[in-house]
Amino acid sequence: MDRLDAMQVMLTAVECGSLSKASRKLGQPLTTVSRKVSELESHLNAELLIRSSKGLELTPAGRTYVMSARAILDQLNEAERTAAGEYIAPKGDLVVTAPTMFGRLHVLPVVISFLDAFRDVSVELMLTDRVTHFVDDQIDVALRIGDLPDSGLIATRLGAVRRVTCASPIYVASHGAPAVPQDLADHAVISFESVSGPTTWRYWSGGKELAVPLRSRLSVSTIEAAIDAGLAGAGVVRSVSYQVAGYVHDNLLQLLLEAYEPIPRPVHLVYDKQKRLPLKVRAFVDFVVPHLRDRLTAAAL
């Protein structure tokens, strides 16, 4: 039995909450994952996991083992990073994640410049609108939009973005501009929900949140499609400011209801707190922070 491999399989099973999920994450057959955990329990002569229809539960012995196993693997990873030179010069693979459209518009160009400056670092840029997890997804650095939950992560603020409402000048010339959020009930609204169900857009008025129920004329599944429809004069669209900044600056879209916008949402670069930060992460953070701040400033409305 490969004890380190069995240890990693055990930890993955605990993190995933089930052997089947662990098998998918590790890319190993379920029978193999189950066998390795069973072999580890036999080797230790102790039951580590209680398997049930609700998932996995650690026994007292399992909790003690998992705590020690994590410490051992952390020390092993530290030793490998040191041996690989990650603390001597920026080098190695770096996994970065960002929201899809923000990543394409702003993070990708900065990453390309970073790669030109640091030839020994490779970057995997994950563009996704789902919330990624540093441990489960093996993330080194994340770009997050919105308030951050309390955690052991280090966050560097880059700026803020607005939640804006806009329409094309052609649409406004034909239908007029809403003076207050409630006026949207008389306008064609482009949304991301089903046209058969209600849509609620939230604004800010008098220091309180104002929920405005609407029924959309057009519903789409991507923000790019919604913006395209807005540019074509199909109606009023709602987006994050960076997504339409170029069109607003070019007078292809105009902002509506600015006085009722919600509080701007912060943008942070987030990375895991470590005793010794690999130089590839330090170099990436130091390089991209000023560039992304500049891009957010330039894209501000």
C-alpha positions as CSV (number, residue, x, y, z in Angstrom):
1,M,0.0,0.0,0.0
2,D,1.2,3.5,-0.9
3,R,0.6,5.2,2.4
4,L,0.9,8.8,1.1
5,D,-1.5,8.0,-1.8
6,A,-4.0,6.3,0.6
7,M,-3.7,9.3,2.9
8,Q,-4.5,11.7,0.0
9,V,-7.5,9.5,-1.1
10,M,-8.7,9.5,2.5
11,L,-8.5,13.4,2.8
12,T,-10.2,13.8,-0.6
13,A,-13.1,11.6,0.5
14,V,-13.5,13.6,3.6
15,E,-13.4,16.9,1.8
16,C,-15.9,15.7,-0.9
17,G,-18.2,14.1,1.6
18,S,-18.5,10.8,-0.3
19,L,-16.4,8.2,-1.9
20,S,-18.2,8.6,-5.2
21,K,-17.4,12.3,-5.4
22,A,-13.9,11.6,-4.4
23,S,-13.5,9.1,-7.2
24,R,-14.7,11.6,-9.7
25,K,-12.4,14.3,-8.4
26,L,-9.4,12.0,-8.4
27,G,-10.3,10.4,-11.7
28,Q,-10.2,6.9,-10.1
29,P,-12.8,4.2,-10.1
30,L,-15.0,4.1,-7.1
31,T,-13.9,0.5,-6.3
32,T,-10.3,1.7,-6.3
33,V,-11.1,4.6,-3.9
34,S,-13.1,2.4,-1.6
35,R,-10.3,-0.2,-1.6
36,K,-7.6,2.3,-0.7
37,V,-9.6,3.6,2.2
38,S,-10.3,0.0,3.4
39,E,-6.6,-0.9,3.1
40,L,-5.7,2.2,5.1
41,E,-8.1,1.2,7.9
42,S,-6.8,-2.3,7.9
43,H,-3.2,-1.0,8.1
44,L,-4.1,1.2,11.1
45,N,-6.4,-1.5,12.6
46,A,-8.9,1.3,13.1
47,E,-12.2,2.4,11.6
48,L,-11.8,5.9,10.2
49,L,-15.1,6.5,8.3
50,I,-18.7,5.6,9.0
51,R,-20.4,5.1,5.6
52,S,-24.1,5.9,5.4
53,S,-26.7,7.0,2.9
54,K,-26.2,10.5,4.1
55,G,-22.5,10.5,3.3
56,L,-19.3,10.0,5.3
57,E,-18.8,10.7,9.0
58,L,-15.4,10.6,10.7
59,T,-15.0,8.4,13.8
60,P,-12.9,9.8,16.7
61,A,-9.9,7.9,15.4
62,G,-10.7,9.3,11.9
63,R,-10.7,12.9,13.1
64,T,-7.4,12.5,14.8
65,Y,-5.9,10.8,11.7
66,V,-7.2,13.4,9.3
67,M,-5.8,16.3,11.3
68,S,-2.3,14.6,11.4
69,A,-2.5,13.6,7.7
70,R,-3.2,17.2,6.6
71,A,-0.2,18.4,8.5
72,I,2.0,15.7,7.0
73,L,0.9,16.4,3.4
74,D,1.3,20.2,4.0
75,Q,4.9,19.6,5.1
76,L,5.5,17.3,2.1
77,N,4.1,20.0,-0.3
78,E,6.3,22.6,1.4
79,A,9.4,20.4,0.9
80,E,8.5,19.8,-2.7
81,R,8.0,23.5,-3.4
82,T,11.3,24.3,-1.7
83,A,13.1,21.6,-3.7
84,A,11.5,22.8,-7.0
85,G,12.8,26.3,-6.3
86,E,9.4,28.1,-5.8
87,Y,10.9,30.1,-3.0
88,I,14.1,31.0,-4.9
89,A,12.6,32.4,-8.1
90,P,9.1,32.8,-9.6
91,K,8.5,29.5,-11.4
92,G,5.9,26.7,-11.7
93,D,2.2,26.5,-12.5
94,L,-0.3,29.0,-11.2
95,V,-4.1,28.5,-11.1
96,V,-6.1,31.7,-11.3
97,T,-9.9,32.1,-11.4
98,A,-12.2,35.0,-12.3
99,P,-15.8,35.7,-13.3
100,T,-16.2,34.8,-17.0
101,M,-16.7,38.2,-18.6
102,F,-14.5,40.2,-16.2
103,G,-11.8,37.6,-16.8
104,R,-12.0,37.8,-20.5
105,L,-12.1,41.6,-20.6
106,H,-9.6,42.5,-17.9
107,V,-7.8,39.6,-16.3
108,L,-6.7,37.8,-19.5
109,P,-4.9,40.8,-21.0
110,V,-3.0,41.3,-17.7
111,V,-2.2,37.6,-17.5
112,I,-0.7,37.7,-21.0
113,S,1.5,40.6,-19.9
114,F,2.5,38.7,-16.8
115,L,3.6,35.7,-18.8
116,D,5.8,37.9,-21.0
117,A,7.5,39.2,-17.8
118,F,7.9,35.9,-16.0
119,R,8.9,33.2,-18.5
120,D,9.2,30.4,-15.9
121,V,5.6,30.6,-14.7
122,S,2.6,29.0,-16.5
123,V,-0.9,30.1,-15.7
124,E,-4.2,28.2,-15.9
125,L,-7.0,30.8,-16.1
126,M,-10.3,29.4,-15.0
127,L,-13.2,31.7,-16.1
128,T,-16.4,30.7,-14.3
129,D,-19.3,32.5,-12.7
130,R,-19.6,29.8,-10.0
131,V,-17.9,30.3,-6.6
132,T,-14.6,28.3,-6.6
133,H,-12.9,26.8,-3.6
134,F,-9.2,27.2,-3.0
135,V,-8.7,23.6,-1.7
136,D,-11.3,21.7,-3.8
137,D,-10.4,23.5,-7.0
138,Q,-6.7,23.9,-6.2
139,I,-6.8,27.7,-6.7
140,D,-3.8,29.9,-6.1
141,V,-5.4,33.3,-6.8
142,A,-9.0,34.4,-7.3
143,L,-10.7,37.5,-8.5
144,R,-13.9,38.1,-6.5
145,I,-16.7,40.6,-7.1
146,G,-18.9,41.4,-4.1
147,D,-18.6,41.3,-0.3
148,L,-16.2,38.6,1.0
149,P,-17.1,36.2,3.8
150,D,-14.8,36.0,6.8
151,S,-12.0,33.6,6.1
152,G,-8.3,33.0,6.4
153,L,-7.7,34.3,2.9
154,I,-5.8,37.5,2.1
155,A,-7.8,40.0,0.1
156,T,-6.4,43.1,-1.8
157,R,-9.0,45.6,-2.9
158,L,-8.8,46.6,-6.5
159,G,-11.8,48.9,-6.8
160,A,-15.6,48.6,-7.1
161,V,-18.2,48.1,-9.8
162,R,-21.7,49.4,-10.2
163,R,-25.0,47.6,-10.9
164,V,-26.3,49.7,-13.8
165,T,-29.5,50.0,-15.9
166,C,-29.2,51.1,-19.5
167,A,-30.8,51.1,-22.9
168,S,-29.8,52.3,-26.4
169,P,-30.4,55.9,-27.4
170,I,-32.7,54.7,-30.1
171,Y,-34.9,52.9,-27.5
172,V,-34.9,55.9,-25.2
173,A,-35.9,58.2,-28.1
174,S,-38.8,56.0,-28.9
175,H,-40.0,55.0,-25.4
176,G,-38.6,57.6,-23.1
177,A,-36.4,57.1,-20.0
178,P,-37.9,55.8,-16.7
179,A,-37.7,58.5,-14.0
180,V,-38.1,56.1,-11.1
181,P,-37.6,52.3,-10.9
182,Q,-41.4,51.7,-10.8
183,D,-41.6,53.2,-14.4
184,L,-39.9,50.1,-15.7
185,A,-43.3,48.3,-15.6
186,D,-44.1,50.3,-18.7
187,H,-40.9,49.4,-20.5
188,A,-39.6,46.3,-22.4
189,V,-37.2,44.6,-20.0
190,I,-34.5,42.2,-21.0
191,S,-33.8,39.7,-18.2
192,F,-32.1,36.4,-17.3
193,E,-35.2,34.7,-15.9
194,S,-38.1,32.9,-17.7
195,V,-40.5,35.2,-19.5
196,S,-43.3,33.2,-17.9
197,G,-42.3,34.2,-14.4
198,P,-41.8,37.5,-12.5
199,T,-38.4,39.3,-12.6
200,T,-37.3,41.4,-9.6
201,W,-34.7,44.2,-10.0
202,R,-33.5,45.7,-6.8
203,Y,-32.6,49.4,-6.4
204,W,-31.8,51.7,-3.5
205,S,-34.0,54.6,-2.4
206,G,-34.1,56.6,0.8
207,G,-31.4,54.4,2.4
208,K,-33.5,51.3,1.8
209,E,-33.6,48.6,-0.8
210,L,-36.4,48.9,-3.3
211,A,-37.5,45.7,-5.0
212,V,-39.3,46.3,-8.3
213,P,-41.2,43.3,-9.7
214,L,-41.2,43.2,-13.5
215,R,-42.3,41.0,-16.4
216,S,-39.7,40.7,-19.1
217,R,-40.4,40.8,-22.8
218,L,-37.2,39.0,-23.6
219,S,-35.3,36.5,-21.5
220,V,-31.8,35.3,-22.4
221,S,-29.2,33.0,-20.8
222,T,-26.0,35.1,-21.0
223,I,-25.2,38.7,-20.3
224,E,-23.5,39.0,-23.7
225,A,-26.9,38.2,-25.4
226,A,-28.7,40.7,-23.1
227,I,-26.3,43.5,-24.0
228,D,-26.6,42.7,-27.7
229,A,-30.4,42.9,-27.4
230,G,-30.0,46.2,-25.6
231,L,-27.7,47.6,-28.3
232,A,-30.3,46.5,-30.9
233,G,-32.9,48.6,-29.1
234,A,-35.0,45.7,-27.8
235,G,-35.4,47.1,-24.4
236,V,-33.8,48.0,-21.0
237,V,-31.0,45.8,-19.7
238,R,-29.3,45.5,-16.3
239,S,-25.6,44.6,-15.9
240,V,-22.4,45.2,-14.0
241,S,-20.7,48.5,-15.0
242,Y,-17.6,46.9,-16.5
243,Q,-19.7,44.8,-18.9
244,V,-21.1,47.9,-20.7
245,A,-18.5,50.6,-20.0
246,G,-17.2,50.6,-23.5
247,Y,-20.6,50.9,-25.0
248,V,-21.6,53.7,-22.7
249,H,-18.4,55.6,-23.4
250,D,-19.1,55.2,-27.2
251,N,-22.7,56.5,-26.6
252,L,-24.1,53.1,-27.9
253,L,-25.9,52.7,-24.5
254,Q,-27.0,55.3,-22.0
255,L,-27.3,54.9,-18.3
256,L,-30.8,55.1,-16.6
257,L,-31.9,55.5,-13.0
258,E,-28.4,56.3,-11.7
259,A,-29.8,57.9,-8.6
260,Y,-31.4,54.6,-7.6
261,E,-28.4,52.3,-8.1
262,P,-27.5,49.9,-5.3
263,I,-24.3,50.4,-3.4
264,P,-21.2,49.6,-5.6
265,R,-19.8,46.1,-5.2
266,P,-16.1,45.7,-4.2
267,V,-13.6,43.9,-6.4
268,H,-10.8,41.9,-4.6
269,L,-7.8,39.8,-5.5
270,V,-7.8,36.9,-3.1
271,Y,-5.1,34.3,-2.2
272,D,-4.5,31.8,0.5
273,K,-2.6,32.8,3.6
274,Q,0.6,30.7,3.9
275,K,3.6,30.8,6.2
276,R,5.8,31.1,3.1
277,L,4.2,32.4,0.0
278,P,5.6,30.9,-3.2
279,L,7.3,33.5,-5.3
280,K,5.1,32.8,-8.3
281,V,2.1,33.9,-6.3
282,R,3.9,36.9,-4.8
283,A,5.1,37.9,-8.3
284,F,1.6,37.5,-9.8
285,V,-0.1,39.6,-7.1
286,D,2.5,42.3,-7.2
287,F,2.2,42.5,-11.0
288,V,-1.5,42.3,-11.6
289,V,-2.8,44.5,-8.7
290,P,-1.7,47.9,-10.2
291,H,-2.7,46.8,-13.7
292,L,-6.2,45.7,-12.7
293,R,-6.7,48.8,-10.6
294,D,-5.8,50.9,-13.6
295,R,-8.2,48.9,-15.8
296,L,-11.1,49.3,-13.3
297,T,-10.5,53.0,-13.1
298,A,-10.5,53.3,-16.9
299,A,-13.7,51.3,-17.1
300,A,-15.5,53.2,-14.4
301,L,-18.8,54.9,-15.3
